[in-house]
Amino acid sequence: TERMSPTITETNVNILMENYTTPDKYIELASMYEENERDSFALACYDAALLLDKYNVHALTGLTKLLMKRDNWSYIVELLEQRATTKELKQLLADAYYKTGNIVQGYELHQLLNK
């Protein structure tokens, strides 16, 4: 089973009860919450989107950026190691490697990205 981000709250349950069938609706909702500085609601929406499509680039990027604001670097590494499919996500993963003390992995990924 997929583990949701470490933001599980009653909010997550309420968001999931929206019962959207595509990640796009949850991502749209997350953006709205972010604009209104309701980050916990946005996190829950990104989680819900990733339950529907665990490789959704928009949800991964949004969730990662919110987790960065919370300095949750180890979860970012866990989230992106198997899912970073774009250059932007790989760059975020490299940054998270550095922040978690995985200097060699961060350096190697930066080198690969800058070829």
Secondary structure, DSSP 8 states (H G I E B T S, - for coil): -----TT-SHHHHHHHTT--SSHHHHHHHHHHHHHTT-HHHHHHHHHHHHHH-TT-HHHHHHHHHHHHHTT-HHHHHHHHTTT--SHHHHHHHHHHHHHTT-HHHHHHHHHHHT-
